[in-house]
Amino acid sequence: MNKVVSNAEEAVRDIKDGATIMLGGFGLCGIPENSIRALVKMGVKNLTCISNNAGVDDFGIGLMLKTHQVKKMISSYVGENAEFERQLLSGELEVELIPQGTLATRCLAAAYGMPAVFLRAGVGTEVAIGKETRTFNGIEYLMEYAFDAEFSIVKAWKGDAHGNLVFRKTTRNFNAPMAMAGKITIVEVEEIVPVGALEPDSIHVPGIYVHRIFKGEKFEKRIEQRTVRKKI
């Protein structure tokens, strides 16, 4: 089945106000830049966004925060976004901060069709308030529900018309589990290759999880904080 669409606008066309979406990326690495710009252009609002982080003020999810399109953020790290901080402190933005491992595991639970998982992270902290705990072999665990997202929007390095995906290095981090976790998965890639061109053992996410794929353009590929060694 050919899953290729022409551009980002076509790929995100049916995302409506109030949707819950997963957005891949790790820091500023592997962000679905084209899709986010298309969502900003559409003006869709009241979104619940599940992402490892919230981008920066003028890039990534930060662009949607700037236009007040995000109602709630579910993230593990948000320290580089001043607008996020302002909206949080002013009460404009609902925020659920969760441990990074918990975020990844709840993505995987959704991908595997598991309704919930039991984790040790967060037990006895504010993270556990209002949540069920259970004891196994004398150790207390916190029950966390799998994410329930209508859309997953991710960025891959290469893909084919069937939706088979290959990620490059760190970009695989949250993109891969999120690609498998949403009800509808939208993928932007740097290169679309012919079906059969990808070595089967190199495929990170099989096309069965992917619904739409398109070739992105003008990827900025920003680096959050560039650090170099001083010359001796």
Secondary structure by P-SEA (a helix, b strand, c coil): cccccccccccccccccbbbbbbbbccccccaaaaaaaaaaaccccccccccccccccccaaaaaaaccccccccccccccaaaaaaaaaccbbbbbccaaaaaaaaaaaaaccccccccccccccccccbbbbbcccbbbbbbbcccccbbbbcccccccccccccccccccaaaaaaacccbbbbbbccccccccccccccccccccccbbbbbccccccccbbbbbccc
